[in-house]
Amino acid sequence: MVENMSAAFDVPSHSVQEHTIQHEKFAPMIKAWLNGTGPPQLFVYYQPPQRMNDAGEIVNTSDHYQMFVTDGESLKLTGKGAYFLRCLPPGQPINDKAQYDAEVLFGEVHPNSVQTLNTLINNVYKPLVDKLATEDWGVCEIEQKRDFSIVFEKFAKEL
């Protein structure tokens, strides 16, 4: 976990350890996640601290980047983030003594991830689907093809 965050944020492992795993504010959340008693997702953000101004806008309070551990609900991503997703039943702890590739998914997120997904869907996947010939759909019935196209179109517009 520490190595993943270190690589994602280009920060030394000892700094990650100090500012996340051992941090008095974040350690209980991380421990609950590892033990299976917390939410299945855990996010670590590397960004300046924030606050809401009088106009209701989120503004940075400093230019100094810090690490924040969150469940993804209580803090807006404005910098770079990493996520860890438990793939185990609730209450089952992660085995930290072995490789946990099958127990945890890890990835990185950026503030413009939704915009990137929107671009991919509208400029790559939708044109490909629109140009599929009838024979490319294989045994898919015409009604299923139409339903797929309608749902796909709606999804692409909502992003």
ZAMARGU-4260 file (C-alpha; in steps of 0.2 Angstrom, whole numbers, plus 5000, padded with zeros to 4 digits):
<rodrens>
0) 5000/5000/5000 | 5014/5012/5005 | 5024/5008/4989 | 5009/5011/4978 | 5006/5028/4986
5) 5024/5032/4985 | 5025/5028/4966 | 5008/5036/4962 | 5013/5053/4970 | 5032/5052/4968
10) 5035/5054/4987 | 5047/5044/4997 | 5040/5029/5007 | 5044/5036/5024 | 5035/5052/5020
15) 5019/5042/5014 | 5021/5031/5030 | 5022/5046/5041 | 5008/5056/5033 | 4995/5042/5031
20) 4998/5026/5040 | 5005/5033/5056 | 4995/5050/5055 | 4984/5051/5070 | 4969/5058/5060
25) 4970/5044/5046 | 4977/5029/5055 | 4960/5024/5062 | 4952/5025/5045 | 4966/5015/5037
30) 4965/5002/5051 | 4946/5000/5049 | 4948/4997/5030 | 4962/4984/5032 | 4952/4975/5045
35) 4936/4975/5035 | 4926/4985/5047 | 4927/5001/5037 | 4920/5006/5019 | 4926/4995/5005
40) 4935/5010/4997 | 4949/5021/5003 | 4955/5036/4994 | 4972/5045/4996 | 4973/5062/4989
45) 4989/5072/4986 | 4984/5090/4985 | 4984/5107/4994 | 4972/5109/5009 | 4955/5116/5006
50) 4941/5125/5014 | 4924/5132/5008 | 4924/5151/5006 | 4909/5163/5010 | 4903/5160/4992
55) 4902/5142/4994 | 4917/5138/4983 | 4931/5126/4988 | 4947/5135/4988 | 4965/5130/4992
60) 4971/5137/5009 | 4990/5134/5004 | 5001/5130/4989 | 5009/5116/5000 | 5003/5098/4994
65) 4998/5086/5008 | 4991/5069/5009 | 4973/5066/5014 | 4964/5049/5017 | 4946/5049/5014
70) 4931/5038/5010 | 4928/5048/4994 | 4913/5057/5001 | 4920/5071/5013 | 4934/5079/5002
75) 4934/5085/4984 | 4948/5079/4973 | 4958/5094/4966 | 4975/5086/4964 | 4980/5068/4961
80) 4972/5053/4970 | 4974/5035/4973 | 4961/5022/4977 | 4961/5006/4986 | 4946/4994/4984
85) 4943/4979/4995 | 4938/4964/4986 | 4934/4954/5002 | 4918/4951/5011 | 4915/4964/5025
90) 4923/4959/5041 | 4937/4949/5033 | 4954/4957/5036 | 4967/4959/5022 | 4981/4948/5023
95) 4996/4960/5025 | 5008/4946/5026 | 5006/4940/5008 | 5003/4948/4991 | 4986/4954/4991
100) 4983/4956/4972 | 4966/4946/4973 | 4961/4956/4989 | 4963/4974/4984 | 4962/4984/4968
105) 4973/4999/4966 | 4972/5014/4954 | 4975/5032/4951 | 4962/5046/4948 | 4964/5064/4942
110) 4952/5078/4944 | 4948/5077/4925 | 4944/5058/4925 | 4925/5061/4921 | 4930/5072/4907
115) 4942/5059/4900 | 4929/5046/4901 | 4917/5057/4892 | 4929/5061/4878 | 4933/5042/4876
120) 4915/5037/4875 | 4909/5051/4864 | 4924/5052/4852 | 4930/5034/4852 | 4917/5021/4858
125) 4901/5029/4852 | 4907/5031/4834 | 4913/5013/4834 | 4896/5007/4840 | 4887/5018/4827
130) 4897/5011/4813 | 4895/4993/4817 | 4887/4983/4803 | 4873/4971/4806 | 4884/4956/4805
135) 4895/4963/4818 | 4882/4962/4831 | 4882/4943/4829 | 4867/4934/4837 | 4861/4950/4845
140) 4843/4953/4841 | 4837/4970/4833 | 4828/4975/4848 | 4843/4972/4859 | 4854/4982/4847
145) 4841/4996/4848 | 4840/4996/4867 | 4859/4995/4868 | 4861/5010/4857 | 4848/5020/4867
150) 4856/5017/4883 | 4873/5020/4876 | 4867/5037/4869 | 4859/5042/4885 | 4875/5038/4895
155) 4886/5047/4883 | 4875/5063/4885 | 4875/5062/4904 | 4894/5062/4906
</rodrens>
